[in-house]
Amino acid sequence: MSKSKLTTEEQMEDYLTDLEAIQTTFQKRAFKRFKPQSEYPELFITIPDELDTIELAPLYDVHIGSNELDEPLLDRHLDWIDRTPNVFSWLGGDVFENKTPKEGYMGHDPLSPEEQLFRATQKLARVQHKLFFSIPGNHEDRTGKQAGMSSAKRLADNLRVPYFSDYAMVSIKWRGNIFRLLAHHGNGGGATPGSQRNAARKELTWYQPDMLWTGHLHQELVDPVKVFSTDQKTGRVYERDILVIISPSYLKYFGGYAAAKRLGPGLRGLAVAILNDDGRIDANVHARGKRL
Ligand SMILES: [Fe+2]
């Protein structure tokens, strides 16, 4: 049935039946999660020590509903996240395109915002058991600006994943380590490599996590930052390098917004951080292509 209009009681009932059917496919979660009552956007994740390494592969700027979405690549990555026991993820915003009437959505467009939301729910259901949390992007916020309704929260509710409205401050416990993650969708421009690097580091003046992770720019960046910390229990100084990461998007370049605005093309897919039990964090990015 069409998800473009949920105006009648019958349509709403059909919708809820479809949603429930999706929710029955959710698999068992392989980590523990605790979200305390707090004025801070805190989340505690505990991962089983049996896993030898942990790979964090968040989904940023997927833009389901966009004509430029590289769907085969997305499907391959969702399959990998679903099937690989040590891979975990979160939703970093701009999960769906959410082209609303203000951005020129017409009633005859192939997918209404409601259908894009439903399609995103369907698509991500297979990795629901791997998702730590969900945060909004500027595309989901379009609905909030125009109607005061959070479509990102609706997606998180559909997927039964904890939702934060801006930042997520996450402690990941595993093998005696606590890896601290600060995640946000990202905002603003940043057309040059230097401005992108500065934008990605923005929060380091007020919080120093182990990983500072954003998206939004549709450009990939892995930027290690050297810091020294003091162990408050012993007073001893120790080294704790920070990894500042920008995840890329799943969008093809030509024919889309970025090419129209002369924003440079970015890599496509995932940025991955690999957590090791000695506290080291490796980053895995791919420069693809033939070398002819
Ligand atoms: Fe985006």
Residues whose N, C-alpha, C, O or C-beta is under 5 A from the ligand:
A	BS01	LIG	D61 D94 H216
